Amino acid sequence: MDNQDLQAIINNLNRNNISFVFKRKSLTKQVDFIEIWDGIYDKSEINNQVSPDTCYAIRDKSGSYVGIVMDMKKDIHWFVIPESRRKGHLMTAMKDTYRN
């Protein structure tokens, strides 16, 4: 999973193209817990994958997705779209989610 893959997930979420999303649950106003299948994300490959990837999609105040934190089991990958960096989205999301 690289930054281009994470950017593609964010783009698909913002376009409401969520055919690759297995499960979505809002944790806070800014954070959604999402399970996705690998490979942007062709449902025909679901049977080949043992379990979905889990991630936390981060929204800005307008409701657009601007970042993602992906739980890779032994590693965490995170990405914030370039125009939304250094605006506190990731830190705010972490604090708000921790409080809940």
N, C-alpha and C positions, 0 to 999 in steps of 0.2 A: 504494500500500500504506500503510494507516494503522494506528494502534494497535489499532483494532477488528479489522482483518483479522489482525494478528499474534496477538491474543488468541484469535481463532477457530481459528487453526492450533494453538496450544497446547492449547486445549480439545479439539479433535479428536484430537490426539496422546494426551492423557491418557485419553480415552474409547476409545482404540485404534481409532478410526474413521480408518483410514489409506488409504481408497480413493483419496485424492488424491495419495498419496505414490508417486513413481516409483521412487525408490531410497533406501535407508537404510543407512548404515554407521556403526557405533560407532567414534569416534576415541579416546575415553576413557570412563571410567565415567560422566562427567557430560555428555559432548558426543556428539551424533549428527550426522553430515553427512546432509542430506536434500535431494533434488531433488523439487520439487512443480510442478504445473501451475497456472497462474493461474486464479483465480475460484472459490473454495472448493467445491469444485474439481471441477467437472463434467467427467467424462471425455469427454463428447461434444465438448468444446471443445479437446481435445488437438491435433487436426489443425489448428486455427487458430493455434496458438502454435508459433513456430519452435523454441524450446528451453525446458526447464523452468527455474524459478527455483531457486537454490541457497540453502540456509540451514543454520544450525547451531543445533540445538535443545539447550537446556541443562536438565539435570536437577538436582534437589536430592539430598541424601543418601538420601532415601526412594525415589528413582527416579521421582518425578513431574516432569513438565516444568514449568519455572517461567519460562523465558525463551527468546528466539530472537534470532539475529542473521541478518539477511537480506542477502545479497550482491546488490545491484541493478546490478551491473556498474560504474556510475559513482558509486554512492552505497552506503552501508551503513545499513540501518535496524535498530534493536535495540529490544527491548521485554522488560521483566521484569514479571510480574504484580504488581499492587500489594502484595499481602500478603507477597511475597518480596523486595521491594526493600530495599536497604541491608543485605543479609546476606552480601554478598561472592560471590554465585553467578557473576556475570559475570566478575569478576576471577579467581576460582578456575578457572573454565572456560578462560579465556584462558591462564593460566599453565600449567595441566596440558596443554593442547593444544600449547602452544609447546614444552614439554619433550619431547613425544613426537615 
